[in-house]
Structures are given as C-alpha cells and as structure tokens.
Amino acid sequence: MDRWLWAVRLTKTRAEAAQACRGGHVRVNDRAAKPATPVRVGDVVKARVHGITRIVDVSHVIEKRVGAPVAVRCFVDNTPAPPPDAAAPVARRERGAGRPTKRDRRRLDRLRADNG
C-alpha cells in the first residue's frame, strides 16, 4: 500500500505513505490498511493526505514511481470537490497609506479573529 501511494504520487515520500497507513489515515475497501496491505485493481482507497481526503479507485497496480502523466492513469479520482468557501472580506490598504493606526490594527485583529 505505501509503495503504491508513493508510486502514483498521492504522497511525496514512501515514508510519508507508511506513516499515513500506520496512523490509520488510509483505508482500502473501508478497512484500515497497513503499509504492507496488497493493492488490487478495483480496490477503493481512501487516504487522508496533507489534510485532504482523497478517494481513488485503483485501475493499475505499479510498484515503481513513474512520471506524473503515467501515474494519473493508474487511478480514478473520485474525491468530491471542496465546498466553496464564503467570500471572506479581505483586509486591504491603499498602497502608500503608511503604517496602520492603532484603530486600524484593532480592526485588522478583529477581522482575523472572526475568519480564523
């Protein structure tokens, strides 16, 4: 499993893939996967990588890392699109307006606390 995740470029390193498996962030056909879990064509892999849950169907099993155009053909990505974020107001100041006043700083801090 860890080798396949790394080979199809879902993770940057094989160690990162193995750590995700050990941490319970990878599931194959709704079962927890260990790094040594075999991957077969038709399996559904759910992997939480870099804060995003990727849901992919295995279409080709490869053992060695290949180029990105080839790696994309080894799985079908069924990851749902992220929900559109509400347009948060962006704090902008006019260029050359100088340093923010104490009042401006408080407004910026309040705006950041509400959004974050």
Sequence and secondary structure as in RCSB ss.txt:
>XXXX:A:sequence
MDRWLWAVRLTKTRAEAAQACRGGHVRVNDRAAKPATPVRVGDVVKARVHGITRIVDVSHVIEKRVGAPVAVRCF
VDNTPAPPPDAAAPVARRERGAGRPTKRDRRRLDRLRADNG
>XXXX:A:secstr
 HHHHHHTTSSSSHHHHHHHHHTT EEETTEE  TT    TT EEEEEETTEEEEEEE    SS   HHHHHTTE
EE                 TT  S  HHHHHHHHHHHHHH 
